[in-house]
């Protein structure tokens, strides 16, 4: 592409986004993305909650822990992060010399937004004898205020690595924190944050669904509220839920997490039936509106124009990196 045209296109993207760029309808996006990967030495990392097309074109699909581990060890020059903003931030924290781009800069996170760093800093100052354990679904600002980061895959192991008398603040997800308190016997102080996707599952609708599907097992992510978790046959991280459906003998599952994971479940176990747990609205399933802002078209465009790019103040990056490094080190020692 001519440099003048590319510069003009980049300026347009920076001011207007990708909405006004029209793609040739005959363009094979899958082939074009594969071409750009080779030309730019780019890797596409995608969360399980992305739309199926993005999952199918990704080099790696995973949950927050797996994505952080992949971001840490990639040799690519450009990381294309198909997920939400805090995930791309994590990739940049671990790879300061690499270019990190995201298909839609507006792909945020309700859980991350529920914990503003200035307010959390004041909260932390009121509890100086507590260490801070933060769920990875938070901003770089919260990570910088934390002692160690956790994911739903490793939260229990990391919390249990501290002495039982160690006082802990757990942020930002109160539901995951409450679940970890329950399974570890701890009494962590919980920040009052939550994920909109995992908080709107309908207990009544799920109960009725279980009646209609008596042989189905109900599996849930620990970000769900406690009454939902009480019904579950299995509680686990996104990767944990996927592995459970592959290894378990049941043929039907009601799944209480974002519906994007069902694509991988169906690919791994095509002979089994997967039913999305219904939310307490008129929808039949529960999609994250932030995750679903990313599309295959936006993925192609962000690779072509290398925008929107994630940038970060170096002092903030270094402060946020310390608790992530601690998480990765403990996870490696635990064989995760």
N, C-alpha and C positions, 0 to 999 in steps of 0.2 A: 504494500500500500504506500502511495506517495506520502512523504513526511508532512507536507503542508496539509494534506487531507486528514492525516492521522491526528495532527495537532488540533485542527479544527474540530474533529470528532471528539477528541478528549475534552476540549473545552465545553462542547455541547453536553457531554455526559456529566461533567462536573456541575453544570448549572441546571440542567433539566432532568438528568437521569437518562435511562434507556428508553423511556416511553415513546419518544418521537422518532426513534430510529426504526425504519422499516426494513425487515429482512426479506430477501428473495424467497418467495414461498417454495421454490424448488430446491432450496439449500438443504442438503442432508446434514442436520445438526450433529448427529452422532459421528459421522465421518469428519466433519469440520473440527469438532472438539478433539478427536484423536490426532488430527493433523497438527493442531495448535499445541497439544501436549508435547509432540516431538520437536516442533520448531522452537518452542520456548523453554524446553526442558521443564515442563510444568507437571505437577501432580494434583489430582482432584481428590480431596478428602470430603466425604459426605456423611452426615449423620443419618441414623436409621429413620428419622422422621421426615426426610426429604421425599419428594414425589418419586414414583417408581422410575421414571426416565432418568432422573439424576442419579439414583442409586445404580442403575444399570451402566452408566457411563463412568462412574467413579472408579478410581484406582484402589481406594480403600473405603469401606463402609464400617461404621462402628458407633459405639457410645462415647461419652465424654472421655473416659479413661483411655480407651483404644485410640481415639483421635489424638489425644495429647501425646501418647506414646509414638504414634506414627509421625506427628509433627516434629517431635524431638529428633528422630533419626533419619528423616528424609534427606536425600541428596539433590532434590530438585532445586532449580533456581527460583521458581515461582510456585507458591502454594495457593491453590484455588480452593477456598473453604466454603463448601455448600452446607451451610448451617446458619446459626444466628451469630450476632455480633460478638458476644463474649467468647465464643469458640474460636473465631478468627483472631481475636485479641490474644488468646492463649497461644495460638500458633506463632504470632509475632513476638510474644514474650520469649518463646523458646528459640526463635530464629530471627534475630535482629538484622542479620545481613541479607536475608531473603525477602523478596517481594511477596506480600500476602494480600490477596484480593478476595472479595466476597461478592456474589451475584447481586445482592440487594442490600445496600447499606442500612436500610430501614428495618431489616430483619432483626428485631430486638428480642427481648425476653421479659415476660411479665414478672418472673421470679427475680431476675437481676434488677429490674426497675423497682422492686419492692424494698430494696435495701440501698438507699442513697449513701455514698461514702461519708459526707459530712455528718449525717445523723448517726451513722454507725460509729464513727469516730468518737462522738460524744458518749454514746452508749458504752463503748469499750472503756472510756476513761472513768466511768462510774464503777467499773469492776476491775481494778488494776491487778487483782490477784488471780484473774482468769486468763488462760491462754485462749486463742481464737482458732477454732476449726471451722473452715468455710467450705461449703459445697462449691464445686467448680462452676456451677451455674450462677456466676456473679461477675461483676465488672472488675477490670484491672485495679480500680481504686480499692475495692473490698479485698482483693487478693493481697494488695500491698499492706493492708492492715491486719493480715492473718499470719498465724504461726505455721499452719499446714493446711493444704487443700485436700479435699476428698471428693470422690465420686460415689455414686450409689453402689458401685462394684466393690469399693475398698473402704467405705466409711466405717464399717464395724471393726475391721482389722486395725485401722489407724487409730480409732478412738480407744480400742483396747490396748494399744501399744503404750498408752500413758498410764501412770499409776492411778489406782482407783480413787485416791484422795485428791487428785489434780482437778481443780475447778476449771470448767470449760464453757466457753460461749460457743454455741453452734449457730452458724448463719449460712444462707439467709432462709432456708426452707424449714419451717416449723414442723411440717408433717414428716419429712425424712428424719429430722432431729428427734421427734417424739418416737419414731420407730426404732432408731438406734438406741435411745434411752431404754426402751422396752426390752430389746434383745440383749443389751449389755448390762442392764441393771444400773446404769449411770443416772445422774440427775443434772444433765447439762442445761445451762441457761439458754433458752431458745429465742432467737430473733423472730419477730412475727411477720415472716414472709411466706409466700406460697406461689405455686405455678397455677395459672388459670386453667390450663388443660386438665391437670390432675385433680383440681378441686371441684369440677362441675359434673363428675360422674353421679348418676342418680342411683341411690341405694334402692329405691322402690322399683325402678325399671330393671336394674340388675337382678333383683330378687325374682321378678316375674320372668326374666329371661332364663334364669336357672331352672325355674319350674318347667318352662317350655323345652328346655334342653337338659334333662336330668342326668345325662351321661357326660355332659361337658364339665371340664375342670375350669375353675375360675382363677386366673392368674393376674397379679397386679404389681404395679411399680410402687416402691415405698414413698413416692411423693403424693400418693393418694391419701385421703383423710382416713382416720382410724376406723370409723364404722365400715368403710369399704374394705379395708385390709382385714377386718375380722372375718369377712366372708371368704377370703382367698384360700385356695388350696396351695398356692405357692406365691411368695413375694420375692421379687428380685429386680436387679437392674435390667436395662433394656437387653443387654447381651445375655444376662442370666435368664430372662424370659424366653429368648430365642433358643438358647441351649436346652432349656427345660422341655420345650415342645418337641425338640429333636430326639431327646433321650427318654421321654416319658411314654408310657404305653397307651394313654388315652387317644381317642380319635377326634375329639371335639374340645375346643378351648374358647372360653369367653375371656377377652383380653382387655384389661383396664390400663391402657397407656395410649399415647398418641398413635393414630392408625397407620402411620408410615411403616412401622415394624411388621405389619401383617404381610407386606410384600416379600420380605425375606423369609418369614415363617412359611408362606405358601410355596416359595421356591425350594426351601429346604425339605418340606414335608407336603408334597402336592396331594398326597392321599388323605390328608387330614383336613378338618374344617375349622376355620378361625372366624370367630364372631366378635366384632368390636363392641366393647361395653358402651352402652348409650349414656349421653350426658343428660342433664336436667333441662334440656331445651327441646326444640322440635327436630333437631338433627338426629340422624340414625347412628352417627359415629362422631368421634371427637378429634378434630384436626386442630393443630396449632396454627393460628393465622400468621404468626411470625415466620415459622419454618416454611410455610407454603407460599410466602412471598417470592421465594427463589423458584425460578423456572428454568427449563432447558435453554430457552432463548436468552435469558439473562446470563446464564452460565457461559454460553458461547460469547456473548458480547463482552463480558468482563474479562475473558481470556484474550479476546481480540484487542481490546483497548487497554487492558491491564488496569482497569478501574471498576469500582471504587477500591482504593488501596487503603489498607490499615496502617496507620502510622502511630507512633507512641513516643512520649517523652522518655529519655533514657533513664532518668532517675526513677520514674514510676515503673518502668520495665524491670529494672534490677530489683526493686523492692517487691514487685509481684512475682518475680521468678523464684525467689528463695523458698516460699511455701510450696510452689509447684515442684521444684526440685526435690524437696523433702518428701512429697507425695510419691513421686516417681521412684525415689530410692526405697521407700518402705514397700511399695507395690512390688518392686523387683525382688526384694528380699523375701516377700511373701509368696512369690511365684505367680503373681497376677499379671 
